[in-house]
Amino acid sequence: MKSTILMHPLVQLFIARFREFIRTPEAVFWSYVFPLVMMLALGLAFRSEPVRSVAVTIQDGPGAEAAEAALGKDPAFRISRGTEAECRRLMRSGKTELIITALQNEGRTEWQFAWDPTRPGSVSARDLVNDALQRAAGRQDPVTTTDVTLIEPGSRYIDFLVPGLIGMGLLGGGIWGVGYAIVDMRIRQVLKRFLGTPMKKPHFVAAMMASRMVFMIPEIIVILILARLMFGVTSHGGYAAIAVIVILGALEFAAIGLLIASRARTLEAVAGLMNLAMVPMWIGSGIFFSSERFPALVQPLIRILPLTPVISSLRQVMQEGVSLLQLGPELGLMGLWAVGTFVVALRIFRWD
């Protein structure tokens, strides 16, 4: 009985695909190492830190000492002095956010702020410096306010990034792992040889998709574990929901990869088709930044991209604690993409 199961075409195809994968170092690197490197690099680059001090430059002249004395009491400011030319050079090079100049008007000192309105740092620096100088001049706030620092788990960039990287891994693993492998076998005439065996088309397709599942699940587990250990990233909606989304996403992109490779005969052709399918999702589906940044006109198109519901579902589960029952539209769209592309791929698939 055991030998009969092992000799089944589906099992043998799965074993052959597994051996082919682990014997290809570049495939192992791009499937397992690259997403981890991305997570570590971006997680460290955009780690949560206290707000840094603001760099401001005071232009030399009457009143410069008064401005320096007023701002020097606050550690939030990094103060420098210089001539007009030096101040502008610092602004051009991005070494200062704001230039302060003291002007005399009928015996009174007025402050002139030179800043770049297109730089968010300059905008906030202008408001902070103005507030500090007004307080130093004796301004009293009519309303008492109290500040409470609040750090909410799940609001950091790394919490936003990890679901995006999981989605990117599912996308690349499914489309490249299935599409590229099938075309490579077609070029080497391996698919033709399969026609002379008892194997059926569903056996071959199921083996290809099952092998991708086996390769992808450990990768996702490693990402989640390292994200938890190194950056404290947790899932507020549990990990069972993540498992369901990952499995459905892996099936979705494996089916798309199968469709892309169903008729391509050269590696150049399948690479072009895969990039044509993946680039819009890399850009629009919100891997590294929110897709809400795009104009409202293109939002309906972005929402129906195959990767968008995957990342959206993962973020809702991990950051907001949403249950699977609340993700009906996203899961339905993922299932529609998986079933639709799979059916079309089976109908048009060619072996030569």
Protein Blocks (a to p, Z undefined) as FASTA:
>chain_A
ZZmmmmpmklmmmmmmmmmmmmmmklmmmmmmmmmmmmmmmmmmmcccdddddddddded
ehklmmmmmmmmpmkbccddddfklmmmmmmnopafbdcddddeehiacddddddfkbmk
lmmmmmmmmmmmmmmnopacfbdcdddddddehiamklmmmmmmmmmmmmmmmmmmmmmm
mmmmmmnommmmmmmpmbdfklmmmmmmmmmmmmmmmmmmmmmmmmmmmnopacfkbjkl
mmmmmmmmmmmmmmmmmmmmmmpcbfklmmmmmmmmmmmmmmmnopmbcfklpcfklmmm
mmmpmklmmmmmmmmmmmnopafklmmmmmmmmmmmmmmmmmmmmmmpcfZZ
